[in-house]
Amino acid sequence: MEIFDPLSLKTVLQICVAAIFIYLYMMFITRVTGKRTFAKMTSFDFAVTIAMGSILADAVNKPVSSLMPAMVSIALLAGLQALFAKLLSSSDAAQKVMTNTPILLMENGTILKENLKKALVSQADLMGKLREANVLQLSQVKAVIFETTGDISVLHTNEQLDIDSIIMEDIKTEA
């Protein structure tokens, strides 16, 4: 089978050189455009990170072709990502239009079933996240938030503490 044919020494060396070069190039791009380039702050950030990963994989695994298309694509995506992040950090209106709103899935021990439906999260998924957060009783849960990244945050305690309002200010509480 062709898929198991051995690689020539030249191809192996090309892959090694491409991997080293792409690695150094990504370090450079990250330093120039900032840490947000590969952050998972929004669903858009996540999509760009996946796209960059795909471009990088192609550049390393297919070094017989030029690395220039990968370098240009990565620089363009990183630049757009930095511009997008700058716009989001400087404009509340842009943030509201361009990003999703976190959704409250649970509040003070009560599961918000309508919000689960809207977020397409099953109760079983929610229970799994509560177990991951070491929640033993629903009464320990102050809030569970479906974040813009698709992550689920669990805020819980055994103490009678209120959540600071700034932590909850941008969260959609009703479906």
C-alpha positions, 0 to 999 in steps of 0.5 A: 500500500502506498500509504506505508511507503517509506519517505526519502531522506530528502523528504524527511529533511524537508519536513524537519526544516519546514517544521523548525521554520514554521515553529520559529515563524509562529513564535515571531507572529505571536510576539508581533500580534500578541497572545490573543492570536491563539487565545480561545476568548470567542468562538471566532478566536477558536475558528481562527486558531483551527484554521491556522492549525490546518495551514500549519499542518499543511505547511509542515506535512507538504514541504515540497511546495513553497512555504510562502502561501502558509506564511502569507495566510498565517500573517493575514489571519494573525493580523485580522485576529489582532485587528478584530481583538482591538476592535472588540476591546475598544468598542462595546457596540462592536462586541455586542454585534460580533460576539455571542452572549454568555448564557446562564444555565443554572442560578442558585441551584436551579437549572434553567431548562429553557436556557439549556434548550436554547444553548443546545446543552443537555442536562446530562452534559450539565451534570458532567460539568458539575461533576468536573467542578466537584459539585456535590449538591446543586445547592452549592451552585451559584451559577453555571454559564455557557461561555462564548467559547462553548466552555461551561463555567461553574461558580460554586461554594459551600459558603453563603457568598454572593457573586460580584455583579461585574462577573455576571454583567454581560450574561444573558439570563433568559432564553 
